[in-house]
Amino acid sequence: FLELILLDLKHHGLVVSRRGKMGGYLLLRRPETITFGEVLRIVDGPLAPLPCLSKMAYRPCEDCTDEKSCRIRRVFAGVAEATREVLDSTTIADAIASDKSGQLRRSIRG
């Protein structure tokens, strides 16, 4: 299972594999440039909780007659935006830099 995830990351240019005694996987990019959103999209596909909210793989919901008035869509649109905001602004470097209390410290990007 882990090998399949690493292969996906390798095919998308995030890691490279090394064979041998000191082998393993290495990042191909700096950890400051790899967000959790990017990794999750590679591994799991779209982040949207509903297909009608996906920016990359939009599909209308099967049981919805009007997206504009759909209350469920409205609620999950907020969830999707908050999720994207956190995942797309948190990098591997941020996770590594977590302080001893377990709090994730994110760098501020301008």
Contact map, one row per residue, 1 for C-alpha under 8 A:
11111000000000000000000000000000000000000000000000000000000000000000000000000000000000000000000000000000000000
11111100000000000000000000000000000000000000000000000000000000000000000000000000000000000000000000000000000000
11111110000000000000000000000000000000000000000000000000000000000000000000000000000000000000000000000000000000
11111111000000000000000000000000000000000000000000000000000000000000000000000000000000000000000000000000000000
11111111100000000000000000000000000000000010000000000000000000000000000000000000000000000000000000000000000000
01111111110000100000000000000000000000000000000000000000000000000000000000000000000000000000000000000000000000
00111111111000000000000000000000000000000000000000000000000000000000000000000000000000000000000000000000000000
00011111111100000000000000000000000000000110000000000000000000000000000000000000000000000000000000000000000000
00001111111111100000000000000000000000100110000000000000000000000000000000000000000000000000000000000000000000
00000111111111111000000000000000000000000000000000000000000000000000000000000000000000000000000000000000000000
00000011111111000000000000000000000000000000000000000000000000000000000000000000000000000000000000000000000000
00000001111111000000000000000000000000000100000000000000000000000000000000000000000000000000000000000000000000
00000000111111110000000000010000000000000000000000000000000000000000000000000000000000000000000000000000000000
00000000111111110000000000111000010000000000000000000000000000000000000000000000000000000000000000000000000000
00000100110011111000000011111000000000000000000000000000000000000000000000000000000000000000000000000000000000
00000000010011111100000011110000000000000000000000000000000000000000000000000000000000000000000000000000000000
00000000010000111110001111000000000000000000000000000000000000000000000000000000000000000000000000000000000000
00000000000000011111011111000000000000000000000000000000000000000000000000000000000000000000000000000000000000
00000000000000001111111100000000000000000000000000000000000000000000000000000000000000000000000000000000000000
00000000000000000111111000000000000000000000000000000000000000000000000000000000000000000000000000000000000000
00000000000000000011111000000000000000000000000000000000000000000000000000000000000000000000000000000000000000
00000000000000000111111100000000000000000000000000000000000000000000000000000000000000000000000000000000000000
00000000000000001111111110000000000000000000000000000000000000000000000000000000000000000000000000000000000000
00000000000000001110011111000000000000000000000000000000000000000000000000000000000000000000000000000000000000
00000000000000111100001111100000000000000000000000000000000000000000000000000000000000000000000000000000000000
00000000000000111100000111110000000000000000000000000000000000000000000000000000000000000000000000000000000000
00000000000001110000000011111110000000000000000000000000000000000000000000000000000000000000000000000000000000
00000000000011110000000001111100000000000000000000000000000000000000000000000000000000000000000000000000000000
00000000000001100000000000111110110000000000000000000000000000000000000000000000000000000000000000000000000000
00000000000000000000000000111111110000000000000000000000000000000000000000000000000000000000000000000000000000
00000000000000000000000000101111110000000000000000000000000000000000000000000000000000000011100000000000000000
00000000000000000000000000000111111000000000000000000000000000000000000000000000000000000011110000000000000000
00000000000000000000000000001111111000000000000000000000000000000000000000000000000000000011000000000000000000
00000000000001000000000000001111111101100000000000000000000000000000000000000000000000000011000000000000000000
00000000000000000000000000000001111111100000000000000000000000000000000000000000000000111111000000000000000000
00000000000000000000000000000000011111110000000000000000000000000000000000000000000000111111000000000000000000
00000000000000000000000000000000001111111000001000000000000000000000000000000000000100111100000000000000000000
00000000000000000000000000000000011111111100000000000000000000000000000000000000000000010000000000000000000000
00000000100000000000000000000000011111111110000000000000000000000000000000000000000000000000000000000000000000
00000000000000000000000000000000000111111111101000000000000000000000000000000000000000000000000000000000000000
00000000000000000000000000000000000011111111111000000000000000000000000000000000000000000000000000000000000000
00000001100100000000000000000000000001111111100000000000000000000000000000000000000000000000000000000000000000
00001001100000000000000000000000000000111111100000000000000000000000000000000000000000000000000000000000000000
00000000000000000000000000000000000000011111111000000000000000000000000000000000000000000000000000000000000000
00000000000000000000000000000000000000011111111000000000000000000000000000000000000000000000000000000000000000
00000000000000000000000000000000000000001001111100000111100000000000000000000000000000000000000000000000000000
00000000000000000000000000000000000010011001111110000100000000000000000000000001001100000000000000000000000000
00000000000000000000000000000000000000000000011111101110000000000000000000000001000000000000000000000000000000
00000000000000000000000000000000000000000000001111101100000000000000000000010011000000000000000000000000000000
00000000000000000000000000000000000000000000000111111100000010000000000010010000000000000000000000000000000000
00000000000000000000000000000000000000000000000111111100111110000000000000000000000000000000000000000000000000
00000000000000000000000000000000000000000000000001111100011110000010000010000000000000000000000000000000000000
00000000000000000000000000000000000000000000000111111110010000000000000010001001000000000000000000000000000000
00000000000000000000000000000000000000000000011111111111111000000000000000000000000000000000000000000000000000
00000000000000000000000000000000000000000000010100001111110000000000000000000000000000000000000000000000000000
00000000000000000000000000000000000000000000010000000111110000000000000000000000000000000000000000000000000000
00000000000000000000000000000000000000000000010000100111111000000000000000000000000000000000000000000000000000
00000000000000000000000000000000000000000000000000111111111100000000000000000000000000000000000000000000000000
00000000000000000000000000000000000000000000000000110100111110000000000000000000000000000000000000000000000000
00000000000000000000000000000000000000000000000000110000011111010000000000000000000000000000000000000000000000
00000000000000000000000000000000000000000000000001110000001111110000000000000000000000000000000000000000000000
00000000000000000000000000000000000000000000000000000000000111110000000000000000000000000000000000000000000000
00000000000000000000000000000000000000000000000000000000000011111000000000000000000000000000000000000000000000
00000000000000000000000000000000000000000000000000000000000111111110010000000000000000000000000000000000000000
00000000000000000000000000000000000000000000000000000000000000111110000000000000000000000000000000000000000000
00000000000000000000000000000000000000000000000000000000000000011111110000000000000000000000000000000000000000
00000000000000000000000000000000000000000000000000010000000000011111110010000000000000000000000000000000000000
00000000000000000000000000000000000000000000000000000000000000000111110000000000000000000000000000000000000000
00000000000000000000000000000000000000000000000000000000000000000111111000000000000000000000000000000000000000
00000000000000000000000000000000000000000000000000000000000000010111111111000000000000000000000000000000000000
00000000000000000000000000000000000000000000000000000000000000000000111111100000000000000000000000000000000000
00000000000000000000000000000000000000000000000000000000000000000000011111110000000000000000000000000000000000
00000000000000000000000000000000000000000000000001011000000000000010011111111000000000000000000000000000000000
00000000000000000000000000000000000000000000000000000000000000000000011111111100000000000000000000000000000000
00000000000000000000000000000000000000000000000000000000000000000000001111111110000000000000000000000000000000
00000000000000000000000000000000000000000000000011000000000000000000000111111111000000000000000000000000000000
00000000000000000000000000000000000000000000000000001000000000000000000011111111100000000000000000000000000000
00000000000000000000000000000000000000000000000000000000000000000000000001111111110000000000000000000000000000
00000000000000000000000000000000000000000000000010000000000000000000000000111111111000000000000000000000000000
00000000000000000000000000000000000000000000001110001000000000000000000000011111111100000000000000000000000000
00000000000000000000000000000000000000000000000000000000000000000000000000001111111110000000000000000000000000
00000000000000000000000000000000000000000000000000000000000000000000000000000111111111000000000000000000000000
00000000000000000000000000000000000000000000001000000000000000000000000000000011111111100000000000000000000000
00000000000000000000000000000000000010000000001000000000000000000000000000000001111111110000000000000000000000
00000000000000000000000000000000000000000000000000000000000000000000000000000000111111111000000000000000000000
00000000000000000000000000000000000000000000000000000000000000000000000000000000011111111100000000000000000000
00000000000000000000000000000000001110000000000000000000000000000000000000000000001111111110000000000000000000
00000000000000000000000000000000001111000000000000000000000000000000000000000000000111111110000000000000000000
00000000000000000000000000000000001110000000000000000000000000000000000000000000000011111110000000000000010000
00000000000000000000000000000000001110000000000000000000000000000000000000000000000001111111011000000000010000
00000000000000000000000000000011111100000000000000000000000000000000000000000000000000111111111000000000010000
00000000000000000000000000000011111100000000000000000000000000000000000000000000000000000111111100000000000000
00000000000000000000000000000011000000000000000000000000000000000000000000000000000000000011111110000000000000
00000000000000000000000000000001000000000000000000000000000000000000000000000000000000000111111111000001111000
00000000000000000000000000000000000000000000000000000000000000000000000000000000000000000111111111000001100000
00000000000000000000000000000000000000000000000000000000000000000000000000000000000000000001111111000000000000
00000000000000000000000000000000000000000000000000000000000000000000000000000000000000000000111111100001100000
00000000000000000000000000000000000000000000000000000000000000000000000000000000000000000000011111111111100000
00000000000000000000000000000000000000000000000000000000000000000000000000000000000000000000000011111111100000
00000000000000000000000000000000000000000000000000000000000000000000000000000000000000000000000001111110000000
00000000000000000000000000000000000000000000000000000000000000000000000000000000000000000000000001111110000000
00000000000000000000000000000000000000000000000000000000000000000000000000000000000000000000000001111111000000
00000000000000000000000000000000000000000000000000000000000000000000000000000000000000000000000001111111100000
00000000000000000000000000000000000000000000000000000000000000000000000000000000000000000000011011100111110000
00000000000000000000000000000000000000000000000000000000000000000000000000000000000000000000011011100011111000
00000000000000000000000000000000000000000000000000000000000000000000000000000000000000001110010000000001111100
00000000000000000000000000000000000000000000000000000000000000000000000000000000000000000000010000000000111110
00000000000000000000000000000000000000000000000000000000000000000000000000000000000000000000000000000000011111
00000000000000000000000000000000000000000000000000000000000000000000000000000000000000000000000000000000001111
00000000000000000000000000000000000000000000000000000000000000000000000000000000000000000000000000000000000111
